[in-house]
Amino acid sequence: MPQANNIRLSVIIPTLNEAANIQNLITLLKSSPDSNHIEIIVADANSTDNTADLAEQLNIKVISTKQASRAHQMNEGAKLAKANTLYFVHADVEPPKTFFKDINKHIKKGYDFGCFRFKFKSRHPLLFVNSLFTRFKFLWCRGGDQTLFIKKSLFLEADGFDERYVVMEDFELIKRLWKKNKFVVMPKSTLVSARKYDSNTYFQVNMANLKVFRMFMKGVEPEILKDTYYKLISHPKDC
């Protein structure tokens, strides 16, 4: 493992039953030429598969969290982070191989937080259209699948993710911070699983996303957002 004084980026991965994805992601992250400056923390919500075991086999720090909520899991991971920059990555996402250099380049340019664009692991033409919008700097174009880097000092000052949000936690944090801090959409793409679209139609997923986003912007309570979202579409892990 890298020494604490060498670590410049802490990657935090919230997981719940991600055995199918976790080793591929960790292997990609560890293949970075700058891996000596990176630590990886898996914040696992007591998975019932062998997610935690698979991560530990790759010599990764795994913590167990009390709640199966990404906001809570990512906050718990951030508490242990040694680096001055945090990088939040979902387990079914593949960042660009140059993620470390890309993030550090933009930190040096004065950006406080930011994300990548994304592309789906699918040839579906409408999903390609979805991915095109992620290059634009609008809140509705954002999402956790684009990953998120943020200076740890800013994250702590903001008290991290608002744990009331079981969905839209990334939108809430970005919305809260980007008027007073420098935000960037980096010109490379993550690769994102299309598994929600395997369990639902394209229009079901997009209409659910639009409805919940509009409710979020109107200030609807987080618990109602969660209930609405889970009623509108099926979720792969629940099928």
C-alpha positions in Angstrom: 0.0 0.0 0.0 1.2 3.6 -0.7 2.6 5.6 2.2 0.3 8.3 3.6 2.6 11.1 2.6 2.6 9.9 -1.0 -1.2 9.8 -1.4 -2.6 12.5 -3.5 -6.0 11.0 -4.5 -8.4 8.9 -2.3 -10.8 6.9 -4.4 -14.0 6.0 -2.5 -16.3 3.3 -3.9 -19.8 2.7 -2.3 -20.9 -0.9 -2.8 -23.9 -3.1 -2.3 -23.8 -6.6 -3.9 -21.3 -5.5 -6.6 -19.4 -8.8 -6.9 -19.8 -8.8 -10.6 -18.1 -5.4 -11.0 -15.8 -4.6 -8.0 -12.6 -6.5 -9.1 -12.7 -5.1 -12.6 -13.0 -1.5 -11.3 -10.2 -2.0 -8.7 -7.9 -3.6 -11.3 -8.5 -0.6 -13.6 -7.8 1.9 -10.8 -4.6 0.0 -9.7 -3.3 -0.1 -13.2 -2.8 3.7 -13.2 0.9 4.5 -13.6 0.4 6.8 -10.6 -1.0 4.1 -8.4 1.6 4.9 -5.7 -0.2 8.1 -5.1 -3.7 6.6 -4.9 -5.6 4.9 -2.1 -8.8 3.0 -2.7 -11.5 2.7 0.0 -14.5 0.4 -0.5 -17.4 1.5 1.7 -19.6 -1.6 1.7 -23.2 -1.7 3.0 -23.0 -5.3 4.3 -23.3 -7.0 0.9 -24.9 -10.4 0.9 -22.6 -11.6 -1.9 -18.8 -11.6 -1.7 -18.1 -8.0 -2.8 -16.0 -7.3 0.3 -14.0 -10.5 0.1 -13.2 -9.8 -3.6 -12.0 -6.3 -2.8 -9.9 -7.5 0.1 -8.3 -10.1 -2.1 -6.8 -7.2 -4.1 -5.4 -5.7 -0.9 -8.0 -2.9 -0.7 -9.3 -1.3 2.5 -12.9 -2.2 3.0 -15.2 -0.7 5.6 -18.7 -1.8 6.6 -21.3 1.0 6.9 -24.5 1.1 8.9 -26.7 2.2 6.1 -27.2 1.0 2.5 -27.1 4.6 1.2 -24.5 6.0 -1.1 -24.5 9.4 0.7 -23.8 7.7 4.0 -21.3 5.2 2.5 -19.3 7.9 0.7 -19.2 10.1 3.8 -17.9 7.2 5.9 -15.2 6.5 3.3 -14.2 10.2 3.2 -13.6 10.2 6.9 -10.7 7.7 6.4 -9.3 9.3 3.3 -5.6 10.4 3.5 -5.5 12.5 0.4 -6.3 16.2 -0.2 -8.5 15.2 -3.1 -11.5 12.8 -2.9 -12.7 10.8 -6.0 -16.1 9.1 -5.7 -16.7 6.2 -8.2 -19.7 3.9 -8.5 -18.8 0.2 -8.8 -20.3 -0.3 -12.2 -18.4 2.6 -13.8 -15.0 2.6 -15.5 -13.1 5.9 -15.3 -10.7 6.9 -18.1 -7.3 5.2 -17.6 -5.8 8.7 -17.3 -8.2 9.7 -14.4 -5.4 10.6 -12.0 -3.6 12.9 -14.4 -6.9 14.5 -15.6 -8.0 15.3 -12.1 -4.7 16.7 -11.0 -4.4 18.8 -14.1 -7.7 20.4 -13.3 -6.9 20.9 -9.7 -3.8 22.7 -10.7 -5.9 24.9 -13.0 -7.8 26.0 -10.0 -10.9 23.9 -10.1 -12.4 22.8 -6.8 -14.5 19.9 -8.0 -15.7 18.3 -11.2 -16.6 15.2 -13.1 -16.2 13.4 -16.5 -18.7 13.0 -19.3 -20.0 9.5 -19.7 -20.7 6.9 -22.4 -22.8 3.8 -22.0 -21.5 0.3 -22.5 -24.2 -0.1 -25.2 -24.7 0.5 -28.9 -28.3 1.7 -28.3 -28.5 4.9 -30.4 -30.7 6.7 -27.9 -28.2 6.0 -25.1 -25.6 7.6 -27.3 -27.8 10.7 -27.5 -28.0 10.7 -23.7 -24.2 10.6 -23.4 -23.8 13.6 -25.7 -25.6 15.9 -23.2 -23.1 15.1 -20.4 -20.5 17.4 -22.0 -22.6 20.4 -21.1 -22.4 22.2 -17.8 -26.0 22.0 -16.7 -27.1 20.4 -13.5 -29.7 18.2 -15.2 -26.8 16.7 -17.2 -25.0 15.5 -14.1 -25.1 12.2 -12.2 -23.0 9.9 -10.1 -22.1 7.7 -13.1 -19.8 10.6 -14.2 -17.8 10.1 -11.0 -16.9 13.2 -8.9 -13.7 14.6 -7.6 -13.6 17.3 -4.9 -11.0 18.9 -2.8 -11.3 17.4 0.7 -11.2 20.8 2.3 -14.3 21.8 0.4 -16.0 18.5 1.1 -15.4 18.9 4.8 -16.5 22.5 4.8 -19.7 21.5 3.1 -20.3 18.6 5.6 -20.1 16.1 2.8 -23.1 14.5 1.1 -26.5 15.2 2.7 -27.5 11.8 4.1 -31.2 12.5 3.9 -30.8 11.9 0.1 -30.9 8.2 -0.8 -31.2 9.3 -4.4 -30.0 12.6 -6.0 -27.2 12.9 -3.4 -24.7 13.9 -6.1 -27.0 16.5 -7.6 -27.7 17.9 -4.2 -24.0 18.3 -3.4 -23.2 19.9 -6.8 -26.1 22.2 -6.6 -25.1 23.4 -3.2 -21.5 24.1 -4.2 -21.1 25.2 -7.7 -22.3 28.8 -7.5 -19.4 29.7 -5.2 -16.8 27.2 -6.3 -15.1 26.3 -9.6 -16.7 23.2 -11.2 -15.5 21.5 -14.4 -16.8 18.8 -16.7 -13.5 17.2 -17.9 -13.4 16.4 -21.7 -13.1 12.6 -21.3 -15.8 10.0 -20.6 -16.4 7.3 -18.1 -17.9 4.0 -19.3 -21.2 3.3 -17.6 -23.3 0.1 -17.3 -26.7 0.2 -19.1 -28.2 -2.3 -16.6 -31.1 -0.1 -15.7 -32.1 -0.2 -19.4 -32.0 -4.0 -19.4 -34.7 -4.0 -16.7 -36.8 -1.1 -18.1 -37.5 0.6 -21.4 -35.5 3.6 -22.5 -38.5 5.9 -22.0 -39.3 4.5 -18.5 -35.8 5.3 -17.2 -35.6 8.7 -18.8 -39.1 9.8 -17.7 -38.3 8.6 -14.2 -35.1 10.6 -14.2 -36.9 13.7 -15.5 -39.7 13.5 -13.0 -37.5 13.0 -10.0 -35.1 15.8 -11.1 -38.0 18.2 -11.4 -39.3 17.2 -8.0 -35.8 17.7 -6.6 -35.5 21.2 -8.1 -38.9 22.1 -6.5 -37.6 21.1 -3.1 -39.6 17.9 -2.6 -38.5 15.9 0.5 -35.7 13.3 -0.1 -37.9 10.4 1.2 -40.6 11.2 -1.4 -38.0 11.4 -4.1 -36.7 8.0 -3.2 -40.2 6.4 -3.0 -41.2 8.0 -6.3 -38.1 6.8 -8.1 -38.3 3.2 -6.9 -42.0 3.1 -7.9 -41.3 4.3 -11.4 -38.7 1.8 -12.5 -37.3 -1.6 -11.7 -33.8 -1.8 -10.3 -31.4 -4.5 -11.5 -30.5 -5.7 -8.0 -34.1 -6.1 -7.0 -35.1 -8.1 -10.1 
